Amino acid sequence: MAEHGLCVCELIRLLWALLIPSLFACVVLTALLFFLILGIRLWMQQKRKDRHKSDKSPVVAFFHPYCNAGGGGERVLWCALRALQKRYKHATYVVYTGDTGVTGEQIVEGAYRRFNIKLPGPVKFVFLEKRQLVEASVYPYFTLLGQSLGSIVLGWEALIKCVPDIYIDSMGYAFTLPLFKYLGACQVGSYVHYPTISTDMLSVVRDRNPRFNNSAFISRNPILSNCKLLYYFMFAFLYGLVGSCSDVIMVNSTWTQNHILALWRCGPRTSIVYPPCDVQTFLDIQLEEDEKKNHHSIVSIGQFRPEKDHSLQIRAFRKLLDKKTAEEQADLKLILIGGCRNHEDEDRVTQLRDLCEKLGIGDKVEFKINIPFEELKRHLAEATIGLHTMWNEHFGIGVVECMAAGTVILAHNSGGPKLDIVVPYDGGVTGFLADDEDSYAKAVNIILSYSPEKRLDIRRNARHSVGRFSDQEFERSFLAAVEPLMLTENR
């Protein structure tokens, strides 16, 4: 007993002897880190002062590593730049991009060709060499963490190449925000298209539901599910910390806002700025009654990505046909329109074609891959129903385009379509919502049972409602949101 007591005392003395040096080491390391950060911050401020000696105009920089792409996020970037250049003509505008294979002139020309957006002033491009560090394919495991850490390295490259006065992350790389705020001493803003992690993602793992981002082998294993849930909770905590650094936060929908408020907890600094949709192009399609149609087409618009859930559309269509006579079936067809980005998307289309053959509807489903815009408009003009099946889509530009084109929209009962888009307008119906094969088949059946006049009323209501998502409305909301950043810099 005495020997046991002696061992415990010796252990306590050993721990106490180690405690003081450990505390001292922590203090020294903290001090070194503090002075390192302070030194970098002073260096960045000096670089900014040196620039202001020759050019006193403030620099507004957008972090958009894929600015030469043609998606909705890029449309936000170019519309935002156009709005700022028209309002704040004295500023210098910079875009950080990883598109090193093209010139700045080619990027601007591409924006005009794809979106018909012509900037009123010049834009400087800072080309980044380390964009591969934010590619999902580089991180087969712990993808969210890997991409986020990679974005810090990419953000550092951007910062040392150009120290802006105002920094706006327009692609969702929240981990770059503290870099520019605390090291670059910048005013920072962010436009969030989709939270990197959401409370819904946590629920999917917690409930062990297999989805495209939660593999079946993980959802079936309680130990792996709990480990992934712990990883998600830790990442969500970090995501909230870095996101809260933003001085101005813009989100693209009510759904995104709800998740960002839950994670970033910055209510007073957060506002909804709906993304700009080219509704006018589709509003040019003449709206007529469809009573003279000898067939009804159901059209889906969306890239062939797993989250778009095209298989749900095919299975629901099969169930719809089961409710129809042979004569009625002959008048129906499903048209899937979308883009293929790579071989994975092409393989996915092959799998969808195989599913159609398996269900016996190969001759009733058409695939239109990477078609020209005019052909897309023609299919929408001829369509009776626009179809959307993505669960928790953050906004839904394709849904807006279908409504503007004059189709009766049937969208997933979640996310942006549910909360912002397919909502009553002046007391009238603008579309329909569903969430599984049976409810989709039932909704299509109801729409087809309506008279042409009743469908025309719904289509008109939908068209009138999409004015909220025009380029002009985006510019007004965006300028109002970023005004605090611009006014702070001008003081």
QUIZIMO-V409971 format. One record per backbone hydrogen bond with DSSP energy under -1.0 kcal/mol. NH is the residue of the N-H (numbers start at 1). CO is the residue of the C=O. E is the energy in kcal/mol with one decimal. If there is no record, write none. Layout:
{{NH:CO:E} {NH:CO:E}}
This chain:
{{5:1:-2.4} {6:2:-2.2} {7:3:-2.1} {8:4:-1.9} {9:5:-2.1} {10:6:-2.4} {11:7:-2.3} {12:8:-2.3} {13:9:-2.5} {14:10:-2.4} {15:11:-2.5} {16:12:-2.6} {17:13:-2.3} {18:14:-1.8} {19:15:-1.7} {20:16:-1.2} {22:18:-2.0} {23:19:-2.8} {24:20:-2.5} {25:21:-2.7} {26:22:-2.3} {27:23:-2.4} {28:24:-2.5} {29:25:-2.7} {30:26:-2.6} {31:27:-2.4} {32:28:-2.6} {33:29:-2.5} {34:30:-2.5} {35:31:-2.6} {36:32:-2.2} {37:33:-2.6} {38:34:-2.7} {39:35:-2.6} {40:36:-2.5} {41:37:-2.6} {42:38:-2.5} {43:39:-2.2} {44:40:-2.5} {45:41:-2.4} {46:42:-2.1} {47:43:-2.1} {48:44:-2.1} {49:45:-2.3} {50:46:-2.6} {51:47:-1.7} {52:48:-2.2} {53:49:-1.1} {54:51:-1.1} {55:51:-2.2} {60:92:-3.1} {61:166:-3.1} {62:94:-2.5} {63:168:-2.5} {64:96:-1.9} {67:64:-1.3} {69:66:-1.8} {75:71:-1.6} {76:72:-1.8} {77:73:-1.7} {78:74:-2.4} {79:75:-2.3} {80:76:-2.4} {81:77:-2.5} {82:78:-2.2} {83:79:-2.2} {84:80:-2.4} {85:81:-2.6} {86:82:-1.7} {87:83:-1.8} {88:84:-3.7} {91:88:-1.0} {92:58:-3.0} {94:60:-2.6} {95:124:-2.4} {96:62:-3.1} {97:126:-2.4} {98:65:-2.1} {100:98:-2.2} {102:99:-1.1} {107:103:-1.8} {108:104:-2.2} {109:105:-2.4} {110:106:-2.2} {111:107:-2.0} {112:108:-1.8} {113:109:-2.4} {114:110:-2.6} {115:111:-2.3} {116:112:-1.5} {124:93:-2.8} {126:95:-2.4} {128:97:-3.2} {133:130:-1.8} {134:131:-2.3} {135:132:-1.4} {138:135:-1.3} {139:136:-1.5} {146:142:-2.8} {147:143:-2.8} {148:144:-1.9} {149:145:-2.6} {150:146:-2.4} {151:147:-2.1} {152:148:-1.2} {153:149:-1.5} {154:150:-2.3} {155:151:-2.7} {156:152:-2.2} {157:153:-2.0} {158:154:-2.0} {159:155:-2.5} {160:156:-2.4} {161:157:-1.2} {162:158:-1.8} {165:59:-2.1} {166:59:-2.4} {167:187:-3.1} {168:61:-2.8} {169:189:-2.3} {170:63:-1.2} {174:172:-1.3} {176:173:-1.8} {177:174:-1.7} {180:176:-1.8} {181:177:-2.2} {182:178:-2.6} {183:179:-1.3} {184:179:-1.3} {186:180:-2.2} {187:165:-2.2} {189:167:-2.7} {190:248:-1.9} {191:169:-2.8} {192:250:-3.3} {202:198:-1.6} {203:199:-2.0} {204:200:-2.3} {205:201:-1.8} {206:202:-2.7} {207:203:-2.8} {209:204:-2.6} {211:214:-1.7} {214:211:-1.8} {219:215:-2.4} {220:216:-2.0} {225:221:-2.5} {226:222:-2.1} {227:223:-2.2} {228:224:-2.6} {229:225:-2.3} {230:226:-2.2} {231:227:-2.2} {232:228:-2.6} {233:229:-2.4} {234:230:-2.4} {235:231:-2.4} {236:232:-2.8} {237:233:-1.9} {238:234:-2.0} {239:235:-3.0} {240:236:-2.1} {241:237:-1.8} {242:238:-2.5} {243:239:-2.2} {244:240:-1.6} {245:242:-1.3} {246:243:-1.8} {247:188:-2.0} {248:188:-1.1} {249:269:-2.7} {250:190:-3.0} {251:271:-2.3} {252:192:-1.4} {257:253:-2.3} {258:254:-2.5} {259:255:-1.6} {260:256:-2.7} {261:257:-2.8} {262:258:-1.5} {263:259:-1.8} {264:260:-3.5} {270:267:-1.6} {271:249:-2.1} {273:251:-3.3} {277:469:-2.8} {279:277:-2.7} {283:279:-2.5} {284:280:-1.1} {285:282:-1.6} {293:290:-1.3} {296:331:-3.8} {298:333:-2.5} {299:385:-2.8} {300:335:-2.6} {302:337:-2.0} {304:339:-2.1} {305:303:-2.5} {308:305:-1.3} {309:306:-1.4} {314:310:-1.9} {315:311:-2.5} {316:312:-2.4} {317:313:-2.0} {318:314:-2.0} {319:315:-1.8} {320:316:-2.2} {321:317:-2.4} {322:318:-1.6} {323:320:-1.3} {324:321:-1.5} {329:325:-2.6} {330:326:-1.4} {331:328:-1.1} {332:329:-1.6} {333:296:-1.5} {334:364:-2.5} {335:298:-3.1} {336:366:-3.1} {337:300:-3.0} {338:368:-2.3} {346:342:-1.8} {347:343:-2.6} {348:344:-1.9} {349:345:-1.9} {350:346:-1.9} {351:347:-2.1} {352:348:-2.0} {353:349:-2.5} {354:350:-2.2} {355:351:-2.0} {356:352:-2.1} {357:353:-2.1} {358:354:-2.5} {359:355:-2.1} {361:356:-2.8} {364:361:-1.6} {366:334:-2.9} {368:336:-2.9} {370:338:-2.5} {376:372:-1.9} {377:373:-2.4} {378:374:-1.8} {379:375:-2.1} {380:376:-2.1} {381:377:-2.5} {382:378:-1.6} {384:297:-2.4} {385:297:-1.6} {386:408:-1.9} {387:299:-3.2} {388:410:-2.1} {400:396:-1.7} {401:397:-2.5} {402:398:-2.1} {403:399:-2.0} {404:400:-2.6} {405:401:-2.0} {407:402:-2.2} {408:384:-2.2} {410:386:-2.9} {411:432:-2.6} {413:434:-2.6} {414:412:-2.3} {416:393:-3.1} {418:414:-1.5} {419:415:-2.2} {420:416:-3.0} {421:416:-1.6} {422:417:-2.5} {423:421:-2.0} {425:428:-2.3} {428:425:-2.2} {432:409:-2.4} {434:411:-1.9} {440:436:-2.4} {441:437:-2.4} {442:438:-2.5} {443:439:-2.3} {444:440:-2.5} {445:441:-2.0} {446:442:-2.1} {447:443:-2.6} {448:444:-2.5} {449:445:-1.3} {455:451:-2.3} {456:452:-2.1} {457:453:-1.8} {458:454:-1.8} {459:455:-2.4} {460:456:-2.3} {461:457:-2.4} {462:458:-2.4} {463:459:-2.3} {464:460:-2.5} {465:461:-1.7} {466:462:-1.1} {468:465:-1.2} {469:466:-2.0} {470:467:-1.3} {474:470:-2.0} {475:471:-2.5} {476:472:-2.0} {477:473:-2.3} {478:474:-3.2} {479:475:-2.4} {480:476:-1.7} {481:477:-1.9} {482:478:-2.3} {486:482:-2.0} {487:483:-3.0} {488:484:-1.9} {489:485:-1.7} {490:486:-1.6} {491:487:-1.1}}
